[in-house]
């Protein structure tokens, strides 16, 4: 199903802040076309990992590559390959949803026809219909998140990096986002790396998951593998067993 060479390769990645080590020599590989979940509690190191891959912060040591490009030495090249949706991202409040998507598309494409094609994808991904004509200041959190996911995916990145994409959303919006992520990755061969502390929702969404806790990768596997390995009814119980709390 996937290519032989991993799309993302992380080796012995360390990130230190004064008084604490946020990442403690983590290593993992993500194959092309995978939806890969980095899951663990708040403060486990998920967001730090995503920010390093997104070239926002630099690691203390170790390396990370995307499509063979080093995220530190070749940051400009990496940024052309990825799209990043932070946990607390916002949209310009005085723009309509459609105006916001058009502005974002113009950063990646120049021709009018290309931009309109991207916008068509953005409309479909968002599922917001006529509400795209409204200013984003009038959107609920769920609507805003749907718009931002459309912005992230419509440009067809090689790697979409999603930090807690459904955090704080009601069941309807969360369900929509999960379905969009799954179908878009499958239909466009976009690799997705997402973080979540909600282990139950990623069970059906992710091809593989990595348990991360206190800056360390504890275990990696497909959801069925992890459930079987730990004789657990769900990933939440499996995680608790891995970290010694069950």
N, C-alpha and C positions, 0 to 999 in steps of 0.2 A: 504493500500500500504506500509506503513512504520511500523516499530516496535513501541511498546508502549513506551519504554524508550528512551528518547532523546540521541543521540550520543554525542552532545555537549551541555553543560550547563554552561552558564555564569551568575554570580550573582553579582550585585552591583560592577562591575569592575571599578576601578579608576586608572588612571596613571597620575602622576603629574611630571612636569619638572619645573626647576626654572622659576618662573614667569608665568606659564600657566598650565592649566589642560587639557591634551590631551584627556582623557576619563573621563566622569563625571557620574559615577555610572550607567553603562550600564548593562542590563540584556537581555539575549535571549537564546532560545533553538533551536537546529537544529536536525531534525529527521534523522534516518538512511536512506540512499538512496536519500536524497534531494540534489538538486542543490540550494544553498542558496546564495543570492546576498546581499552583504553589499555595499550600494550605496550612494554616496554623493560627494560633491565637494572636491577638493584637500584641505588637512589640516583638514578634518572633523573627523579623528580618525580611518579611515579604516585600514591603515597600522599598526598603533599601536596595534589595536586589533589582527590582524593576527600575529604580532611578539610575542605577549604574548602567543597566542595559540600555536605558533611554539617553545616556550620555549627560544626564543632569548633574550627577555627582561622580567623583572618581574613587576607585577602590584604593585602599591602603596598600594592598599587594594582591597577587594573583592576576588572572586574565579572564576576559570575556570576549567572545567573538560572535558576530552575526553574519552569516554568509561569508565566513572567512575574513571579515573585517574586524579589526580590534577596536573596541568601543572607546578606548582612550587615544590611541595613536591615529585612528581613522574615523574620528567622530563625525566629520562632515559626510563621509560616505555612508556611515551607519544611519544617520538621520534621514537619508533618502530612501532607506529600506524599511523604516519602521513608522508606526503611528502609535501614540501613547495617550491613554485616557487615565488621568490621575483620579484619585478617589474624590477629591473635592474640586473638580474642574467646574468652571462656569462658562456662560455664554454672554456675549455683549447684550445688555438688557434693552438697549434702544434699537436693536435690529430685530426684524422679524426672523422666524426660524429659517425661512428660505434665504433671506439676505445673509444670514450667518453662514449657511452652507455654501452659498455662492462665494462669499469672501474666503472661506477656508479652501475651496476648490481652486481659487485663483492663485493661491500660494504654490500649488503643485502643477497647474496646467495653464497654458497661455491662450490657446485657441478657443474661440467662442463655442465651437461645436464640441470640443473636448469637455469644456466646463459644463455645458448643458447635459452631456451624457453622464458626467459624474453626478450632477444634480438629480437626474432621473433615478440613479441608484440611491442617492441620499434620501430622496422622498420615500422610496420603497422601504429602505431599511428603517427609517424613523417610524413609519406607520402612523404619522400624525395627521395626514390628510389635509383638510382645510385649515387646521390649526397652525400650519406652517406660515400662514399669512399674518398671524398674530405676533406681537413683540414677545421676545423670550421672557421679559419681566413678568408676563402674565401666566407663565407656565408653572405647573406644579413640579416638584422635584422629579417625579417619574417621567414627565414629559421632557424636562430638560435633559435627563439622563438618556432618553431615547434619541434626542437630537444630537447629543455629544457622541453617542455610539455610532450614529449615522456619519458624523464628521470623521470619526476614527476609521471606519471600514470602507467608506465610499471611495477613498483614494487607492484602494487595493494594495495595501502594504504587504511586503513579504512577511513581516511579523507585526501583529497587532498586540500591544501590551496593555492589558486592562487591569487596573488596580481597583479591586472591590466593585465590579461593575454594577451589582444589584444591591449594594449596601443601603439600607434605609428605605427601600422601595416596598410598596404594597405588592400583594401577590400577583395582581394583574400585570403591572409594569415589569416585575421581575420575571414573570413567565414569558412575556414578550421578548425581553432582552436575551434570555437564555435560548429561546428558539431562534432568534436572529443570529446569535453568535454561532450556534451549531450549524444552521443551514448555510450561512455565509462562508464559514471555513470550508465546508464540504464542497460547495459549488464553485468557489474561487481559488481553492488550494491555498488559502491564507493560513499561515501558522498563527496560533493564538496562545499567548502566555497570559494567564489570569491569576490574580491572587484572590483569596477569599478566606474568611474565618468561618464561613457557613459551609461546613463540610458535607452536609446533607444535600445541598443543592448542586454541588459539583459532581456528585456520584454518577449521574446520568449524562452530564455535560462533557466531562473530560475523558480523553483517551488514556492519559496517564496522570498521576498526581505525585507530588513530592510532599511529604510531611516535613515541615520546618518548625523548629522550636529552639528558642534562645540562640538564634544565629547558626544553628547546625541543621543540615539535612539529616533527618532521622531514618527515612525509608522512602523508596520509590517503587511504584508499580502501577499496573492498571487497577481500577477499583475492584474488579472481581478477584484479582490476585491478592490484594491487600485484605479483603474480607475473608478469603479462604485461609490466608497465611495466619491470621489472628483469630479465626473462628468468631468473627464479629458480624452482627446484623447490619451494621452501617459503618461508614468511614469515621464517624465521630467516636464510636466505641473502639474502632481499630486504632485511631490516633491516641486515645487515652491509654490503651494497652501499651503502645509503643513508648510513650513517655513515662509509663510506670504509675498511672493513676487509676488503673482498672485491672 
